[in-house]
Amino acid sequence: MRCICRTLLVIIVLNVTSIGRTDEPVSGAAGRDSLDWSALEWKTAAPSPFARVEAPVAVVNGKIYLFGGFTDSLQASNRVDVYDPTNDSWARLKDMPTGVTHLNPAQDGKTIWFAGGFKGRHPGPVTTEVWKYDSASDTWSKGPPLPEPRAGGGLAIVNRNLHYFGGYKADRNTNSGDHWSLALDKRTADKRTADKRTADKRTAWKREANLPDPRGHVSAAVLDGKIYALGGDHGHDITQIDVDSCHRFDPATNKWSEIASLPDGRSHFESSTIVYQGRILVVGGRCNSSKPPRNVVGDILEYAPKADRWKVVGKLPEKVLAPVAVIVAGRLVVIGGGLNNPRPLTAITRFAHLPTDK
């Protein structure tokens, strides 16, 4: 990407196991008052093994998994590292099959899915590849490829269906509104069938309702059985314009609906979007279409679904683009990201204990 923030700031809240990157309940608390995120007390922990930006993240059994990301030279890393907050240590795991960026994870228990992306050093080609990582066995296996090359789209699992929406087409710049789904349970059942033609048919991606306002660098979240597509940008290699668009998809009706827009156009927060206590948190990112433009931001946004409202609820110790953010064991943890748009990159790990109710 042309404007890649090269510091990877990962915010980690310990004990995250779902696409919302938290192991807290994701529903039932949407009517509460906001927590007081303004009084967070930040501390540092063991840094990431190397500085990276735009790295996918997942939390399994209280450990934080970082997948690849851009290095300082804009090379797509295939390195996988896991952080254990109980002893403040990092360990290296089996590398990704290929170095790829602009792909977002969707978590199915201990299995993490990835789809599409830009391969290799920037500007790399767009791929259709789909991979899944088994964290229990530390192994990788292929999944059914996307119908067309895509990168920077949202990925989410709802009702045992894997959804891919938005992103960039093969030219790395044209936005796509295409939305496909893959039935995960049918795929598991098809492994037991001897009829390959039937298996191929059943494991195919299915077209769903297109994403309104096609865009890339779109962030995905799942709350109360619905998929949220948040922010992103128009264009990529030629010009990037951050957008404030937000939409919610209901699988029961196969329809998208528009929800409250972000306060400013914002992108590069795919790995720092968190579902927590019935709300959606966005940590850091970029707002290059705001007035004045902000190539890197350091605030914490919160979306309240019942009120359909966004508001700034807290600040980070420093501004960061494309960080990783999760909630685990009562902490918000931040690791890596870009300190400018894009460089320098950072490997720092910060955490803060979660606030209490107001």
Protein Blocks (a to p, Z undefined) as FASTA:
>chain_A
ZZlcfbdcddddehiabfnopabdfehjlmpccddfklcccddddddfbdcehiacddee
hiacdeeiadfkopacfbdcdddfklopaddddddfbdcehiacddehjaccdeejjehj
ddddddfbdcdddfklopacdddddfbdcehiacddeehiacdeehjdfkomaccfbdcd
ddfklmmmmmmpcblklmmmmmpccdddddehiaehiacddeehiacdeehiedjklpcc
ddfbdcdddfklopacdddddfbdcehilmmccceehiacdeehidfkbccddfbdcbdc
dddfklopaddfbdcfbdcehiadddeehiacdeejjfbdfbccdfbdcdddddddZZ
